[in-house]
Amino acid sequence: MAERLSIAYSPCPNDTFVFHAWAHGLVPGADAPEVTFADIDVTNGLAERGELDVLKISYGALPWVLDEYALLPCGGALGRGCGPLVLTLPGVDSPEALAGRTVAVPSERSTAYLLFRLWAAKAVPGGFGEIVVLPFHEIMPAVRDGRVDAGLVIHEARFTYQQYGLHSLADMGEAWERETGHPIPLGAIVARRSLGAERLHALAETVRASVRQAWADPAASREYVLAHAQEMDPDVADQHIGLYVTEFTEDLGDEGYEAVRALLTRAAAEGLVPPLDPGALAFRPS
């Protein structure tokens, strides 16, 4: 590749695991990129402003950036049993009890928020009160301390919410899978279309090679993963990787694309995202 690409992804274990080989110049024929670490809400904003060459973003933010960025067919997070959770203090036993209440969410342009809104449209007929956007690591303490009535959580919170004395009221992924049968689209990898078709195809192969190297030698990325895991327990980091790095990370395939299209079509019908043009998701960068 002609010059080093800039990439932004989160410090979460699934991203550092997936991109370790590329970030360290270990993919034959590919230069190491310039890496920026940022939470998903930040990378969504970077993509909307057209900053950086390659970014990990929410599928929920994808409709706003497809004019400038192409969806890569690999490297992202899409799977089963890995959806966001709605957490409350113990004693809240039905979604209807959340009518008129305050809910903290990590972003309003995220897959988690789309899944939450699609679920709530049926499960909470009275509608919520205020929606408060908080960094995801602040949401569980806010629920625990009574500053909000419920919180929508992602990432490793699936494994740690009991430590805050919280209760899982609903699993957005379970609701999505039960209703649609599709896996859950969470995080997408996008790349600037102006890089050109040849470079974009080479980039997709670089990302795919990085995924395969991570699977072939998990120990190689261990230090990198734990160094950025924000004091996460190593066992939780392993669970995180196992849950979010799936066969769809290597290649979306027909099933993955169908799931993404279903999510964004349903969200557009509810007025949550702009409608997609036919073929907008296809990886045809030329």
BELRA-V983112 format. One line per field, one symbol per residue. psi: psi as a letter, one per 40 degrees, with the letter a starting at -180 (. if undefined). Layout:
psi=???
This chain:
psi=idihihihiieiddddddeddddefehhehihihhhhiidddddddddefiidhihiiddeddeeeddiihieieahhaiffiiihiiiieheiddeeheihhhieiegidddddddddddddgdeiibihhhiideeddddddeedidiihiaaeddeeddeefihhdihdddddddddeiihhchihiihdediddddddddddddddddddddgdddeddddddeeffihddddddddddehadeddhdiddddddddddddddddeediiiiihedeigge.
